[in-house]
Amino acid sequence: MSKLEKFRELFDDTAPESILPETNFREIEEWGSLLSFSFIAMAKDDFGIQLTGEEIIKSTTVQDLLDLL
């Protein structure tokens, strides 16, 4: 499974095909602090990477987040 597919799985109410690498993740209606924490947990559990909120704040697009992984 690709990093993008893993990211898309975090969303319950957003159509996966609408989440593209160039998407500004903050513009996804479902994105919020809970999903941010879910992304941090996914990074640690699935990729062994410890992310910080600061790294997410500095990111803009879905690809920016995927590059952290």
N, C-alpha and C positions, 0 to 999 in steps of 0.2 A: 504494500500500500504506500502510495506517495505521501510526502509531507502535506501536500495540498489536500489530499483526500482525508488525512487524519484531522487537519484543521476544519474541513467542512463538517466532519462528524460531531464537532462541538456544538453545532447549531441544530436546534429542534424545529424552528419555524421558518427558516430561510432556505429557499431552494438551492441545493448544492451548486447547480450550474450557474447561479448568479454570483457566486464567490469565485473571482478570478484573481490571478496574481497581482494585477494592476488595480484591483479594488481597494479603495480607501476603507479599511476595516471599521473605522469609526462611523462611517456612513451606513453601515449595516444596522438596521433598526434593532436587531436582537443583541448587538454588542453592548456590553456594559461591564461593570466590575466583576460580576460573577463569571462571565465568559473569560475575562482577563485572567482570573485565578484558575479557571479550568485549563486555559492555554499553558500557564506556568506549570500546573500539575502534569499536563500531558508531556511537556518538554522534559520534565524530570523523570516521569515514569517510563516513557517510550524511547527517549533519546539520551537519558542520563545527563541532561544539561540543566543547571540551576540558573534560571532567569530571574531578573529583578524587574520590579515595576518600572524603574527608570529606563530599562532597555525597551520596554513596550511603549513608554511615553515618547521616546525618541523615534519610534517607528511610525510610518504613515500608511503604507500599503500592506496588503497580505503578503507580498513577496518580501518586504522588509522583515516581517515576523518569521517567515519561513527561513530566511537567511540566518536568523539567530539559532536555528536548529542545526 
